[in-house]
Amino acid sequence: MNKTLPEPGGAAPNPVPGRVADKVAIVTGSTSGIGEGIARRLAGEGAYVVISGRRADEGERVAHAISAAGGQGIFVQADMTQPADCRMLIEETVKRFGRLDILVNNAGIFPATELD
C-alpha cells in the first residue's frame, strides 16, 4: 500500500472526510504541544472542541486560534490530577454542547527524575 505522508510539520491527509464533523470533543492537555495539534486538527475537521489544561492564558490562545481559523473551540481550565476538575470539565462540556462524543486523554507529565 502506497500512502502519501505529509511533509514534516504538515497536516496528514484526511482519509475519511466528515468523520468528526459536528462531534463534541474534549482534548485534555491541549494548551500546547501534541494536545494543541490534536485540538486544532479535530476543529479543522468540523468538531466542536473543548480545550483543557491548567494554563488559562495558553488555553484561551488555542481557543482563539481555532475560532479565528473558522472552527469551534472553547477553553475550560482543569487540572486532571484533581477529581473535582475532571467532573467539572465533563459537566461544562455537556452544559455547553449537550453531549460528549470524543475524549482525548492527552494530559500528562514526565517526572523530573533520573532514569537508571
C-alpha positions in Angstrom: 0.0 0.0 0.0 1.5 3.3 -1.0 0.4 6.1 1.4 1.1 9.8 0.9 2.7 11.2 4.0 2.7 14.8 4.9 5.8 16.9 4.9 7.3 17.3 8.4 5.1 19.8 10.3 2.3 19.5 7.7 -1.1 18.1 8.1 -1.8 14.5 7.3 -4.4 13.8 4.6 -7.9 13.2 5.8 -8.8 9.7 4.7 -12.5 10.0 5.9 -13.9 13.4 5.3 -16.6 14.4 7.8 -15.6 11.7 10.3 -15.7 14.1 13.2 -18.0 16.8 11.8 -20.4 18.1 14.5 -18.9 15.8 17.1 -18.1 17.2 20.5 -14.5 16.5 21.7 -12.6 17.2 24.8 -8.8 17.2 24.5 -7.0 17.3 27.8 -3.6 18.8 27.9 -4.4 20.8 24.8 -2.9 24.2 25.7 0.3 23.3 23.8 2.3 20.6 22.0 0.7 17.4 20.8 -2.6 18.2 22.6 -2.9 21.6 20.8 -2.2 19.9 17.5 -4.9 17.3 18.1 -7.4 20.0 19.1 -6.6 22.1 16.0 -7.0 19.1 13.8 -10.3 18.0 15.2 -11.6 21.6 14.9 -10.3 21.7 11.4 -12.3 18.6 10.6 -15.5 20.1 12.0 -15.6 19.0 15.6 -16.6 21.3 18.5 -13.5 21.2 20.7 -13.1 21.8 24.4 -9.5 22.8 25.0 -8.5 21.8 28.5 -5.4 22.4 30.7 -4.1 24.2 33.7 -2.7 27.4 31.9 -5.6 29.7 31.2 -3.6 32.1 29.0 -2.4 29.3 26.7 -5.9 27.7 26.6 -7.5 30.9 25.6 -4.8 31.4 23.0 -5.6 28.0 21.4 -9.4 28.5 21.6 -9.0 31.9 19.9 -6.7 30.5 17.2 -9.3 27.7 16.5 -12.1 30.3 16.3 -10.0 32.6 14.1 -9.5 29.7 11.7 -13.2 29.2 11.4 -13.5 26.3 14.0 -15.5 25.9 17.2 -13.3 25.9 20.3 -13.7 26.8 23.9 -11.3 26.6 26.8 -12.2 25.1 30.2 -9.4 25.3 32.8 -9.0 22.0 34.6 -6.2 20.1 36.3 -6.6 16.4 35.5 -4.9 15.4 38.8 -8.0 16.8 40.6 -11.1 14.6 40.5 -13.4 17.6 41.0 -11.8 19.3 38.0 -12.4 16.2 35.9 -16.1 16.1 36.8 -16.4 19.8 36.2 -14.8 19.5 32.7 -17.4 16.9 31.6 -20.2 18.9 33.2 -19.2 22.1 31.5 -18.9 20.3 28.1 -22.3 18.7 28.4 -23.8 22.0 29.6 -22.4 23.9 26.6 -22.9 21.3 23.8 -25.4 18.8 25.2 -23.2 15.7 24.9 -19.7 14.4 24.6 -18.6 12.2 21.7 -14.8 12.1 21.7 -12.4 12.2 24.7 -8.7 12.5 24.0 -6.7 11.8 27.2 -3.6 13.7 26.3 -2.7 15.4 29.6 0.3 14.0 31.4 3.6 14.8 33.0 7.0 13.3 32.9 8.6 13.4 36.4 11.9 15.1 36.7 13.9 12.2 37.9 17.0 10.4 36.7 16.4 7.2 34.8 18.6 4.3 35.7 
